[in-house]
């Protein structure tokens, strides 16, 4: 059975990644750029009001952060 990725807004995703240690680096347009002090990757999360983040985009950002969908759900 595949892992279930939560359907969340961009702001909720930013909060979850911040709990994992990422910090807000800058904003470019409506995208929040997050960086982690110990990781090279930067995450770009679109924050468009109450609009839900696309499942494919969220999955790729979770993978880039070195998390599993279960780990990410636990951060929610």
Secondary structure as UniProt FT lines:
FT   HELIX           10..19
FT   TURN            20..21
FT   STRAND          22..28
FT   TURN            29..30
FT   STRAND          31..36
FT   TURN            37..38
FT   STRAND          42..46
FT   TURN            49..50
FT   HELIX           55..64
FT   TURN            65..66
FT   HELIX           69..75
//
